[in-house]
Amino acid sequence: KKHKINPFTSIITMFVQFPVFICVWGALSGSAILSTGNFLGLNLSDPISSVLFNGANWSATNLSGLTALILFLLMAGSQVVSMLLPQWLQKRDSKNIRNLGKNPAKKSSANKMKIVTYVMMAMIIVMGFTLASGMGVYWFVGALISVAQTLIMRLVSKKNKKARNK
């Protein structure tokens, strides 16, 4: 409370994003580009899992298997970074704050937040693997925007803190 850090901020953001995800999924499902579009041989309406497990997609003339693998790895990696970056930054910042004693409520709340974050991250990665490849692209771009937003907000916050301390 003293430093105005709320561990549930990232969870609230996820709950706000979920209805948006449902709307985007509905729009993508009905989108003509998803039913006919492709990127580097990967049909955007095909699930990543079916592309990866189809042996015909791994031939020298068909790049869809490699494209699906790269897309999945980029999507999963960017999701991990975007969801854990705020925790990593907060943990790094809290090392500079002197610990005056044990706070079991704080530790319990932090553990609950970690569990929710890991479950949400796992759900997104599994859904990205099983849903249309277009959703993998959506989650990859969304995670990159989330990382940029986190870093920009951190810079603005530090700038404001320095201005207040003058």
Residue frames as a rotation matrix with the C-alpha (Angstrom) as fourth column:
LYS 1
0.568 0.823 0.000 0.00
0.823 -0.568 0.000 0.00
0.000 0.000 -1.000 0.00
LYS 2
0.344 -0.489 -0.802 2.79
0.313 -0.746 0.589 2.39
-0.885 -0.453 -0.104 0.89
HIS 3
-0.672 -0.698 -0.248 4.25
-0.060 -0.283 0.957 2.27
-0.738 0.658 0.148 -2.63
LYS 4
0.120 0.873 -0.473 0.82
-0.697 -0.266 -0.666 2.00
-0.707 0.410 0.576 -4.33
ILE 5
-0.747 -0.334 -0.575 1.54
-0.635 0.616 0.466 -1.39
0.198 0.713 -0.672 -5.88
ASN 6
0.191 0.870 0.454 -1.49
-0.823 0.394 -0.409 -3.59
-0.534 -0.295 0.792 -6.45
PRO 7
-0.732 -0.578 0.361 -0.70
-0.333 0.765 0.552 -7.21
-0.595 0.284 -0.752 -7.32
PHE 8
-0.173 0.757 0.630 -4.16
0.548 0.605 -0.577 -7.76
-0.818 0.245 -0.520 -8.84
THR 9
0.047 0.167 -0.985 -3.81
-0.540 -0.825 -0.166 -5.08
-0.841 0.539 0.051 -11.53
SER 10
-0.764 -0.396 -0.510 -2.65
-0.637 0.335 0.694 -7.60
-0.104 0.855 -0.508 -14.13
ILE 11
-0.808 0.538 0.240 -5.52
0.496 0.841 -0.216 -9.95
-0.319 -0.056 -0.946 -13.28
ILE 12
0.062 0.848 -0.527 -8.09
0.166 -0.530 -0.832 -7.17
-0.984 -0.035 -0.174 -13.69
THR 13
-0.264 -0.251 -0.931 -6.59
-0.806 -0.472 0.356 -6.42
-0.529 0.845 -0.077 -17.09
MET 14
-0.992 -0.122 -0.016 -7.03
-0.113 0.857 0.504 -10.05
-0.047 0.502 -0.864 -18.12
PHE 15
-0.424 0.904 0.059 -10.71
0.656 0.352 -0.668 -10.03
-0.624 -0.245 -0.742 -17.11
VAL 16
0.186 0.436 -0.880 -11.26
-0.316 -0.822 -0.474 -6.90
-0.930 0.367 -0.015 -19.18
GLN 17
-0.527 -0.505 -0.684 -9.45
-0.793 0.001 0.610 -8.46
-0.307 0.863 -0.401 -22.15
PHE 18
-0.822 0.161 0.546 -11.42
0.176 0.984 -0.026 -11.72
-0.541 0.075 -0.837 -22.12
PRO 19
0.286 0.957 0.045 -14.73
0.362 -0.065 -0.930 -10.23
-0.887 0.282 -0.365 -23.43
VAL 20
0.310 -0.270 -0.911 -12.70
-0.766 -0.639 -0.071 -8.40
-0.564 0.720 -0.405 -26.05
PHE 21
-0.777 -0.620 0.110 -11.12
-0.476 0.693 0.542 -11.72
-0.412 0.369 -0.833 -27.01
ILE 22
-0.358 0.724 0.589 -14.56
0.485 0.684 -0.545 -13.30
-0.798 0.091 -0.596 -27.42
CYS 23
0.613 0.588 -0.528 -15.63
-0.089 -0.612 -0.786 -10.43
-0.785 0.529 -0.323 -29.70
VAL 24
-0.064 -0.730 -0.681 -12.42
-0.912 -0.234 0.336 -10.65
-0.404 0.643 -0.651 -31.72
TRP 25
-0.809 -0.207 0.549 -12.80
-0.073 0.964 0.256 -14.43
-0.583 0.167 -0.795 -32.03
GLY 26
0.142 0.946 0.291 -16.35
0.461 0.196 -0.865 -13.95
-0.876 0.257 -0.408 -33.30
ALA 27
0.622 0.036 -0.782 -15.16
-0.515 -0.734 -0.443 -11.39
-0.590 0.678 -0.438 -35.82
LEU 28
-0.422 -0.870 -0.256 -12.24
-0.818 0.244 0.521 -13.56
-0.391 0.429 -0.815 -36.92
SER 29
-0.542 0.276 0.794 -14.45
0.197 0.960 -0.199 -16.62
-0.817 0.049 -0.575 -37.26
GLY 30
0.496 0.838 0.227 -16.71
0.493 -0.058 -0.868 -14.80
-0.714 0.543 -0.442 -39.68
SER 31
0.212 -0.501 -0.839 -13.89
-0.535 -0.778 0.329 -13.06
-0.818 0.380 -0.433 -41.50
ALA 32
0.976 0.177 -0.125 -13.44
-0.191 0.426 -0.884 -13.94
-0.103 0.887 0.449 -45.15
ILE 33
0.302 -0.938 -0.172 -9.66
-0.824 -0.166 -0.542 -13.55
0.480 0.305 -0.823 -44.97
LEU 34
-0.246 -0.391 0.887 -9.45
-0.832 0.555 0.014 -16.34
-0.498 -0.734 -0.462 -42.38
SER 35
0.508 0.502 0.700 -11.31
-0.123 0.847 -0.517 -18.77
-0.853 0.177 0.492 -44.56
THR 36
0.950 -0.130 0.284 -9.24
0.308 0.224 -0.925 -18.00
0.057 0.966 0.253 -47.66
GLY 37
0.697 -0.694 0.182 -6.09
-0.640 -0.716 -0.278 -16.19
0.323 0.078 -0.943 -46.45
ASN 38
0.802 -0.531 -0.272 -2.68
0.591 0.772 0.233 -17.66
0.087 -0.348 0.934 -45.85
PHE 39
0.756 -0.646 0.102 0.71
-0.653 -0.737 0.174 -16.51
-0.038 -0.198 -0.979 -44.66
LEU 40
-0.292 -0.950 -0.107 3.91
-0.955 0.284 0.087 -18.22
-0.052 0.127 -0.991 -45.87
GLY 41
-0.603 0.100 -0.792 1.88
-0.332 0.871 0.363 -21.26
0.726 0.481 -0.492 -46.86
LEU 42
-0.915 0.299 -0.269 -0.03
0.381 0.428 -0.820 -21.42
-0.130 -0.853 -0.506 -43.56
ASN 43
-0.291 0.905 0.310 -3.80
0.323 -0.212 0.922 -21.28
0.901 0.368 -0.230 -44.01
LEU 44
-0.803 -0.120 0.584 -5.00
-0.392 -0.632 -0.668 -18.92
0.450 -0.765 0.461 -41.26
SER 45
0.229 0.943 0.244 -8.17
-0.896 0.106 0.431 -20.92
0.380 -0.317 0.869 -40.65
ASP 46
0.376 -0.156 -0.913 -6.25
0.092 0.987 -0.131 -24.14
0.922 -0.035 0.386 -39.89
PRO 47
0.972 -0.085 0.221 -5.44
-0.228 -0.093 0.969 -24.87
-0.062 -0.992 -0.110 -36.25
ILE 48
0.182 -0.983 -0.027 -1.72
-0.968 -0.175 -0.182 -24.84
0.174 0.059 -0.983 -35.50
SER 49
-0.117 -0.223 0.968 -1.97
-0.601 0.792 0.110 -28.33
-0.791 -0.568 -0.227 -33.99
SER 50
0.702 0.432 0.566 -3.41
0.136 0.699 -0.702 -29.91
-0.699 0.570 0.432 -37.15
VAL 51
0.847 -0.463 -0.260 -0.78
-0.443 -0.347 -0.827 -28.22
0.293 0.816 -0.499 -39.32
LEU 52
0.003 -0.920 0.392 2.08
-0.999 0.016 0.044 -29.38
-0.047 -0.392 -0.919 -37.07
PHE 53
-0.199 -0.048 0.979 0.88
-0.417 0.908 -0.040 -32.99
-0.887 -0.416 -0.200 -36.90
ASN 54
0.888 0.447 0.111 0.25
-0.067 0.363 -0.929 -33.35
-0.456 0.818 0.352 -40.63
GLY 55
0.129 -0.927 0.353 3.35
0.446 0.372 0.814 -34.88
-0.886 0.053 0.461 -42.22
ALA 56
0.275 0.034 0.961 2.57
0.959 -0.077 -0.272 -33.38
0.065 0.996 -0.053 -45.64
ASN 57
0.975 0.149 0.167 3.15
0.135 -0.987 0.091 -29.90
0.178 -0.066 -0.982 -44.18
TRP 58
0.579 -0.815 -0.013 6.84
-0.204 -0.160 0.966 -30.66
-0.790 -0.556 -0.259 -43.57
SER 59
0.519 -0.398 0.756 7.97
0.818 0.486 -0.306 -31.17
-0.246 0.778 0.578 -47.15
ALA 60
-0.510 -0.836 -0.203 10.57
0.701 -0.541 0.466 -28.97
-0.499 0.095 0.861 -48.82
THR 61
-0.745 0.264 0.612 7.93
0.411 -0.540 0.734 -27.33
0.525 0.799 0.294 -51.00
ASN 62
0.368 0.926 0.078 5.37
0.385 -0.229 0.894 -26.77
0.846 -0.299 -0.441 -48.23
LEU 63
-0.649 -0.695 0.310 6.38
0.082 -0.469 -0.879 -24.20
0.756 -0.545 0.362 -45.60
SER 64
0.241 0.859 0.452 3.16
-0.395 -0.338 0.854 -24.36
0.887 -0.384 0.258 -43.56
GLY 65
0.667 -0.029 -0.745 4.57
0.563 0.674 0.479 -26.74
0.488 -0.739 0.465 -40.92
LEU 66
-0.395 -0.894 -0.209 7.62
0.872 -0.294 -0.392 -24.56
0.290 -0.337 0.896 -40.28
THR 67
-0.564 0.264 0.783 5.49
-0.107 -0.963 0.247 -21.39
0.819 0.055 0.571 -40.32
ALA 68
0.555 0.830 -0.058 3.05
-0.114 0.145 0.983 -22.92
0.824 -0.539 0.175 -37.81
LEU 69
0.378 -0.502 -0.778 5.89
0.870 0.479 0.114 -24.00
0.315 -0.720 0.618 -35.52
ILE 70
-0.702 -0.675 0.224 7.53
0.587 -0.728 -0.353 -20.56
0.402 -0.116 0.908 -35.61
LEU 71
-0.233 0.710 0.664 4.18
-0.291 -0.703 0.649 -18.84
0.928 -0.042 0.371 -35.06
PHE 72
0.701 0.522 -0.486 3.39
0.248 0.461 0.852 -21.09
0.669 -0.718 0.194 -32.08
LEU 73
0.022 -0.783 -0.621 6.81
0.980 0.139 -0.141 -20.55
0.197 -0.606 0.771 -30.49
LEU 74
-0.785 -0.273 0.556 6.62
0.257 -0.960 -0.109 -16.77
0.564 0.057 0.824 -31.00
MET 75
0.105 0.922 0.374 3.06
-0.277 -0.334 0.901 -16.65
0.955 -0.198 0.220 -29.66
ALA 76
0.694 0.145 -0.705 3.85
0.528 0.564 0.635 -18.79
0.490 -0.813 0.314 -26.60
GLY 77
-0.278 -0.903 -0.326 7.10
0.936 -0.180 -0.301 -16.96
0.213 -0.389 0.896 -25.84
SER 78
-0.702 0.051 0.710 5.56
0.031 -0.994 0.103 -13.52
0.711 0.094 0.697 -26.21
GLN 79
0.438 0.898 0.046 2.63
-0.102 -0.002 0.995 -14.53
0.893 -0.441 0.091 -23.98
VAL 80
0.424 -0.365 -0.829 5.01
0.860 0.450 0.242 -15.74
0.285 -0.815 0.505 -21.26
VAL 81
-0.665 -0.744 0.059 7.03
0.701 -0.650 -0.292 -12.52
0.256 -0.153 0.955 -21.40
SER 82
-0.474 0.515 0.714 3.99
-0.133 -0.843 0.521 -10.24
0.870 0.152 0.468 -21.50
MET 83
0.606 0.780 -0.156 2.31
0.008 0.189 0.982 -11.93
0.795 -0.596 0.108 -18.54
LEU 84
0.555 -0.442 -0.705 5.41
0.826 0.395 0.403 -12.33
0.100 -0.805 0.584 -16.37
LEU 85
-0.249 -0.713 0.656 7.17
0.597 -0.646 -0.476 -9.03
0.763 0.273 0.586 -17.18
PRO 86
0.311 0.371 0.875 5.17
-0.388 -0.791 0.473 -7.00
0.868 -0.486 -0.102 -14.62
GLN 87
0.994 0.036 -0.098 6.01
0.067 0.498 0.865 -9.55
0.080 -0.867 0.492 -11.91
TRP 88
0.290 -0.957 -0.004 9.69
0.924 0.281 -0.258 -9.56
0.248 0.071 0.966 -12.87
LEU 89
-0.217 -0.349 0.912 9.85
0.240 -0.924 -0.296 -5.77
0.946 0.154 0.285 -12.79
GLN 90
0.624 0.520 0.583 7.99
-0.446 -0.376 0.812 -5.57
0.642 -0.767 -0.003 -9.49
LYS 91
0.887 -0.344 -0.309 10.26
0.462 0.699 0.546 -8.19
0.029 -0.627 0.779 -7.94
ARG 92
-0.052 -0.950 0.309 13.33
0.854 -0.203 -0.480 -6.27
0.518 0.239 0.821 -9.11
ASP 93
-0.086 0.090 0.992 11.96
-0.146 -0.986 0.077 -3.02
0.986 -0.138 0.098 -7.70
SER 94
0.847 0.499 0.184 11.01
-0.254 0.076 0.964 -4.60
0.468 -0.863 0.191 -4.37
LYS 95
0.395 -0.787 -0.474 14.62
0.820 0.535 -0.203 -5.64
0.414 -0.309 0.857 -3.78
ASN 96
-0.509 -0.600 0.617 15.39
0.328 -0.798 -0.505 -1.97
0.796 -0.054 0.603 -3.17
ILE 97
0.227 0.665 0.711 12.65
-0.584 -0.492 0.646 -1.68
0.780 -0.562 0.277 -0.53
ARG 98
-0.787 -0.562 0.255 13.65
-0.507 0.354 -0.786 -2.67
0.351 -0.748 -0.563 2.95
ASN 99
-0.004 0.755 -0.655 11.61
0.093 0.653 0.752 -5.57
0.996 -0.058 -0.073 4.35
LEU 100
-0.343 -0.084 0.936 10.40
-0.789 -0.515 -0.335 -4.70
0.510 -0.853 0.111 7.86
GLY 101
-0.514 0.188 0.837 8.87
-0.572 0.652 -0.498 -8.06
-0.639 -0.735 -0.227 8.63
LYS 102
-0.959 0.209 0.191 6.96
0.282 0.762 0.582 -11.00
-0.024 0.613 -0.790 7.29
ASN 103
-0.444 0.871 -0.212 3.52
-0.779 -0.492 -0.389 -10.34
-0.443 -0.008 0.896 5.89
PRO 104
-0.738 0.129 0.663 1.60
0.204 0.978 0.037 -13.61
-0.643 0.163 -0.748 5.43
ALA 105
0.371 0.927 -0.056 -1.37
0.257 -0.160 -0.953 -11.87
-0.892 0.340 -0.298 3.76
LYS 106
0.347 -0.331 -0.877 0.92
-0.795 -0.600 -0.088 -10.32
-0.497 0.728 -0.472 1.16
LYS 107
-0.733 -0.678 0.063 2.62
-0.568 0.660 0.491 -13.64
-0.375 0.324 -0.869 0.49
SER 108
-0.402 0.679 0.614 -0.72
0.406 0.734 -0.545 -15.44
-0.821 0.030 -0.571 0.17
SER 109
0.608 0.651 -0.454 -2.06
-0.071 -0.525 -0.848 -12.83
-0.791 0.548 -0.273 -2.24
ALA 110
-0.023 -0.711 -0.702 1.13
-0.924 -0.253 0.286 -12.99
-0.381 0.656 -0.652 -4.32
ASN 111
-0.833 -0.267 0.485 0.88
-0.155 0.954 0.259 -16.79
-0.532 0.140 -0.835 -4.53
LYS 112
0.081 0.941 0.328 -2.76
0.441 0.261 -0.858 -16.59
-0.894 0.214 -0.394 -5.65
MET 113
0.569 0.089 -0.817 -1.83
-0.526 -0.724 -0.445 -14.05
-0.632 0.684 -0.365 -8.29
LYS 114
-0.507 -0.827 -0.244 0.95
-0.770 0.307 0.559 -16.30
-0.387 0.471 -0.792 -9.59
ILE 115
-0.620 0.335 0.709 -1.42
0.284 0.939 -0.194 -19.26
-0.731 0.081 -0.678 -9.85
VAL 116
0.497 0.860 -0.118 -4.02
0.239 -0.266 -0.934 -17.24
-0.834 0.436 -0.338 -11.77
THR 117
0.290 -0.472 -0.833 -1.32
-0.809 -0.586 0.050 -15.84
-0.511 0.659 -0.552 -14.08
TYR 118
-0.753 -0.642 0.144 0.08
-0.492 0.695 0.525 -19.30
-0.437 0.325 -0.839 -14.84
VAL 119
-0.302 0.730 0.613 -3.38
0.485 0.671 -0.561 -20.78
-0.821 0.128 -0.557 -15.44
MET 120
0.655 0.550 -0.518 -4.36
-0.107 -0.612 -0.784 -17.93
-0.748 0.569 -0.342 -17.79
MET 121
-0.070 -0.784 -0.617 -1.04
-0.899 -0.219 0.380 -18.22
-0.433 0.582 -0.689 -19.61
ALA 122
-0.816 -0.210 0.539 -1.48
-0.071 0.961 0.268 -21.98
-0.574 0.181 -0.798 -20.03
MET 123
0.134 0.950 0.283 -5.05
0.442 0.198 -0.875 -21.51
-0.887 0.243 -0.393 -21.28
ILE 124
0.586 0.046 -0.809 -3.95
-0.538 -0.724 -0.431 -18.98
-0.606 0.688 -0.400 -23.89
ILE 125
-0.468 -0.842 -0.270 -1.12
-0.803 0.278 0.526 -21.20
-0.368 0.463 -0.806 -25.09
VAL 126
-0.667 0.298 0.682 -3.38
0.279 0.950 -0.142 -24.28
-0.691 0.095 -0.717 -25.32
MET 127
0.458 0.886 -0.067 -6.10
0.296 -0.223 -0.929 -22.31
-0.838 0.406 -0.365 -27.12
GLY 128
0.299 -0.436 -0.849 -3.48
-0.791 -0.611 0.035 -20.82
-0.534 0.661 -0.527 -29.47
PHE 129
-0.763 -0.616 0.197 -2.39
-0.452 0.726 0.518 -24.37
-0.462 0.306 -0.832 -30.27
THR 130
-0.621 0.571 0.537 -5.89
0.540 0.808 -0.235 -25.68
-0.568 0.144 -0.810 -30.93
LEU 131
0.438 0.811 -0.387 -7.74
0.248 -0.523 -0.816 -22.69
-0.864 0.262 -0.430 -32.45
ALA 132
0.859 -0.045 0.510 -7.27
0.504 -0.102 -0.858 -21.17
0.091 0.994 -0.065 -35.90
SER 133
-0.077 -0.997 0.018 -3.78
0.995 -0.078 -0.058 -19.89
0.060 0.014 0.998 -36.72
GLY 134
-0.027 0.160 0.987 -5.22
0.311 -0.937 0.161 -16.40
0.950 0.311 -0.024 -37.06
MET 135
0.930 0.358 0.083 -5.78
0.012 -0.255 0.967 -16.41
0.368 -0.898 -0.241 -33.28
GLY 136
0.431 -0.860 -0.274 -2.10
0.863 0.304 0.403 -17.23
-0.263 -0.410 0.873 -32.78
VAL 137
-0.355 -0.506 0.786 -1.22
0.726 -0.679 -0.110 -14.15
0.589 0.531 0.609 -34.83
TYR 138
0.444 0.627 0.640 -3.69
0.018 -0.720 0.694 -12.10
0.896 -0.297 -0.331 -32.76
TRP 139
0.959 -0.073 -0.274 -2.19
0.282 0.146 0.948 -13.29
-0.029 -0.987 0.161 -29.46
PHE 140
0.053 -0.995 0.081 1.37
0.998 0.056 0.030 -12.74
-0.035 0.080 0.996 -30.69
VAL 141
-0.320 -0.128 0.939 0.67
0.423 -0.906 0.021 -9.15
0.848 0.404 0.344 -31.73
GLY 142
0.684 0.658 0.315 -1.37
-0.033 -0.404 0.914 -8.54
0.729 -0.636 -0.254 -28.57
ALA 143
0.727 -0.485 -0.486 1.49
0.670 0.345 0.657 -9.78
-0.150 -0.804 0.576 -26.39
LEU 144
-0.317 -0.860 0.400 3.97
0.906 -0.400 -0.141 -7.51
0.281 0.318 0.905 -28.16
ILE 145
-0.017 0.407 0.913 1.67
0.058 -0.911 0.407 -4.55
0.998 0.060 -0.008 -27.56
SER 146
0.905 0.383 -0.184 1.30
0.164 0.084 0.983 -5.57
0.392 -0.920 0.013 -23.92
VAL 147
0.250 -0.902 -0.353 5.08
0.961 0.185 0.207 -5.70
-0.122 -0.390 0.913 -23.43
ALA 148
-0.493 -0.409 0.768 5.46
0.590 -0.806 -0.050 -2.27
0.639 0.429 0.638 -25.04
GLN 149
0.392 0.735 0.554 2.65
-0.033 -0.590 0.807 -0.89
0.919 -0.335 -0.207 -22.87
THR 150
0.834 -0.118 -0.539 4.25
0.546 0.315 0.776 -2.27
0.078 -0.942 0.327 -19.70
LEU 151
-0.146 -0.987 -0.068 7.64
0.988 -0.149 0.042 -0.76
-0.051 -0.061 0.997 -20.55
ILE 152
-0.383 0.072 0.921 6.17
0.339 -0.917 0.212 2.62
0.860 0.393 0.326 -21.56
MET 153
0.691 0.696 0.193 4.07
0.032 -0.297 0.954 2.81
0.722 -0.654 -0.227 -18.39
ARG 154
0.567 -0.575 -0.590 7.14
0.818 0.305 0.488 1.96
-0.101 -0.759 0.643 -16.35
LEU 155
-0.485 -0.775 0.405 9.12
0.824 -0.560 -0.083 4.77
0.291 0.294 0.910 -17.98
VAL 156
-0.056 0.560 0.827 6.29
0.050 -0.825 0.562 7.27
0.997 0.073 0.018 -17.44
SER 157
0.854 0.396 -0.338 5.92
0.304 0.147 0.941 6.16
0.423 -0.906 0.005 -13.83
LYS 158
0.140 -0.891 -0.431 9.65
0.981 0.066 0.182 6.59
-0.134 -0.448 0.884 -13.15
LYS 159
-0.556 -0.313 0.770 9.61
0.543 -0.838 0.052 10.02
0.629 0.447 0.636 -14.81
ASN 160
0.350 0.784 0.512 6.65
-0.037 -0.534 0.844 11.12
0.936 -0.315 -0.158 -12.68
LYS 161
0.784 -0.113 -0.611 8.30
0.608 0.339 0.718 9.77
0.126 -0.934 0.335 -9.53
LYS 162
-0.306 -0.952 -0.022 11.49
0.950 -0.304 -0.069 11.73
0.059 -0.042 0.997 -10.26
ALA 163
-0.376 0.240 0.895 9.45
0.211 -0.918 0.335 14.89
0.902 0.314 0.295 -10.87
ARG 164
0.716 0.697 0.033 7.65
0.081 -0.129 0.988 14.47
0.693 -0.705 -0.149 -7.51
ASN 165
0.562 -0.561 -0.607 10.93
0.826 0.344 0.446 13.93
-0.041 -0.753 0.657 -5.65
LYS 166
-0.324 -0.728 0.604 12.42
0.730 -0.598 -0.330 17.20
0.602 0.334 0.725 -6.87
